Amino acid sequence: MNPNTVTIGEVRMSYVHVFQPYANMAGQEPKYSLVALLPKTNVAMKAAIDAAVDAARQIGVETKWNGSAPAVLATTIHDGDAVKQNGEAYGEECRGHWVINCNANPDHPPKVVGPDRQPLLDESEMYSGVYGYVNVNFYPYFFSGKKGIGCGLNMLMKTRDGQPLGGSAPSVDEAFGGISIPQPQRINPITGLPE
């Protein structure tokens, strides 16, 4: 693998949009995306991520930023115990985690596999709250006057189910279990009488 590419895990996945591109706001280009929640206790994995980001920074210096990196370099990695740029706190599921925003362009869908490393075709298997590994590449950008490091989503492997995050729909039994429907009487088509 390239030095700016790393497999991160095991992470909990949130805001999972890996089968259909999704736009957060009207007018944005839809992209495949997910948020990887890496426990802060996984110090070795965070060091591997930092090394990949540093490799991407070097690529930026050599190819995008005219020989020098900006003093403050924006990344897609955030502290889940801090607050967002808009001042809001991260969700409870982010506490004690590094929050890593990953995405892929619509013409490069991520490969999605199960624990057997075979394609995962059932879209209901991938939801916000599952656990797994994500393979990403960090890359430099210079867009609309902003310089930073983005995180490209290459592929992911689901390893296990987890408690769904956010407002998940109830099961059919939870929604309709207490409803009894009277069975209609069957009419004999020859006699016209109830059977």
C-alpha positions in Angstrom: 0.0 0.0 0.0 1.0 3.6 -0.5 2.2 5.4 2.7 -0.9 7.6 2.6 -3.2 4.5 2.6 -4.2 2.7 5.8 -6.7 0.2 7.0 -8.4 1.5 10.1 -10.1 -0.7 12.7 -11.9 -2.0 14.3 -14.2 1.1 14.2 -17.9 1.7 14.7 -19.5 3.2 11.6 -22.0 6.0 11.6 -23.8 8.0 8.9 -23.3 5.0 6.6 -24.0 5.7 2.9 -21.9 3.0 1.0 -24.4 1.6 -1.5 -25.9 4.9 -2.8 -24.2 8.3 -3.0 -25.7 10.8 -0.6 -25.7 14.6 -0.3 -25.8 16.2 3.2 -27.2 19.5 1.8 -29.2 20.5 -1.3 -26.8 21.5 -4.1 -23.9 19.3 -2.9 -22.5 16.6 -5.0 -23.7 13.2 -3.7 -20.9 11.0 -2.4 -20.5 7.6 -0.8 -19.6 8.2 2.8 -19.3 7.1 6.4 -18.0 8.3 9.7 -15.5 6.0 11.3 -15.4 6.1 15.1 -12.0 4.9 16.3 -11.6 4.4 20.1 -8.9 6.7 21.5 -7.6 3.7 23.4 -6.3 2.3 20.1 -3.1 4.4 20.2 -1.2 2.3 17.7 -3.9 2.7 15.1 -4.0 6.5 15.7 -0.2 6.6 15.1 -0.7 4.7 11.8 -3.3 7.3 10.8 -1.0 10.1 11.7 1.7 8.6 9.6 -0.6 8.3 6.6 -1.7 11.9 7.1 1.9 13.0 7.2 2.6 11.2 4.0 -0.4 13.0 2.4 1.0 16.3 3.7 4.3 15.6 2.0 2.5 14.8 -1.2 0.7 18.2 -0.8 4.0 20.0 -0.3 5.4 18.4 -3.5 2.4 18.6 -5.8 -0.4 21.0 -4.5 0.9 23.7 -2.2 3.9 25.2 -4.0 6.5 23.6 -1.7 5.2 24.4 1.7 2.3 23.2 3.9 0.0 25.7 5.6 0.7 26.4 9.3 -2.8 25.1 10.2 -3.9 22.1 8.0 -7.5 21.1 8.0 -8.2 17.3 8.2 -11.2 15.1 8.4 -10.1 13.7 11.8 -11.8 15.3 14.8 -11.8 14.7 18.6 -15.2 13.3 19.6 -14.8 14.8 23.1 -14.4 18.3 21.7 -17.0 20.5 19.9 -17.6 20.9 16.1 -16.5 24.0 14.3 -20.1 25.3 14.6 -19.8 25.0 18.4 -22.1 22.0 18.8 -21.1 18.9 20.7 -20.5 15.7 18.9 -23.1 12.9 19.6 -22.8 10.6 22.6 -21.5 7.8 20.4 -18.4 9.9 19.6 -17.3 10.3 23.2 -13.9 8.7 23.7 -13.3 8.3 19.9 -11.6 9.9 17.0 -14.2 10.9 14.4 -13.0 10.3 10.9 -15.1 11.5 7.9 -14.5 9.3 4.8 -16.0 9.6 1.4 -15.7 8.4 -2.2 -16.8 10.1 -5.4 -19.9 8.7 -7.2 -17.8 7.2 -10.0 -15.7 5.2 -7.4 -18.0 3.3 -5.1 -16.3 1.6 -2.2 -16.1 -2.1 -2.1 -18.2 -3.5 0.7 -17.4 -7.0 2.1 -18.5 -9.1 5.1 -16.3 -10.9 7.6 -15.7 -13.7 5.0 -14.2 -11.0 2.7 -17.0 -11.7 0.1 -19.1 -8.9 -1.3 -21.9 -7.9 1.0 -25.0 -7.4 -1.2 -27.7 -7.0 1.4 -27.9 -3.3 2.0 -29.7 -3.8 5.3 -26.5 -5.3 6.7 -24.7 -1.9 6.6 -26.3 0.6 9.0 -25.1 3.2 11.4 -23.8 1.3 14.4 -22.1 -1.7 12.7 -18.4 -2.5 13.4 -15.7 -3.2 11.0 -12.5 -2.0 9.2 -12.2 0.7 6.6 -9.4 1.1 4.1 -8.8 4.8 3.3 -6.3 7.0 1.6 -5.5 10.4 2.9 -4.9 13.0 0.1 -4.0 16.7 -0.1 -6.4 19.2 -1.6 -6.4 22.9 -2.5 -10.0 23.9 -3.2 -11.7 27.3 -3.1 -8.6 28.7 -1.4 -8.6 26.0 1.3 -5.8 23.6 1.9 -6.2 20.4 3.8 -6.1 16.6 3.9 -9.2 14.6 2.9 -10.0 11.0 3.5 -10.9 8.8 0.5 -13.0 5.7 1.2 -11.6 2.7 -0.7 -13.4 -0.3 0.9 -14.8 -1.6 4.1 -15.3 -4.9 5.9 -18.2 -5.4 8.3 -17.0 -7.6 11.2 -20.1 -7.6 13.5 -23.4 -6.0 14.2 -23.9 -3.3 16.8 -26.6 -1.3 18.4 -28.1 0.9 15.7 -27.3 4.6 16.1 -29.9 7.3 15.7 -33.5 6.9 15.1 -33.9 3.4 13.7 -37.3 2.2 12.6 -39.1 -0.3 14.8 -39.5 -3.9 13.7 -42.8 -5.0 12.1 -43.7 -6.9 15.3 -43.1 -3.8 17.4 -45.1 -1.6 15.1 -48.1 -3.9 14.4 -47.9 -6.7 17.0 -50.9 -5.6 19.1 -53.2 -5.1 16.2 -55.8 -7.9 15.4 -57.5 -8.0 12.1 -60.7 -9.8 11.8 -60.6 -12.5 9.1 -63.2 -11.9 6.3 -65.8 -14.6 5.8 -65.2 -16.7 2.7 -68.1 -16.9 0.4 -68.8 -20.0 -1.7 -68.8 -18.8 -5.3 -71.4 -21.4 -6.3 -74.0 -21.1 -3.5 -73.2 -17.5 -2.5 -73.4 -18.6 1.1 -70.6 -18.1 3.8 -68.4 -21.2 4.2 
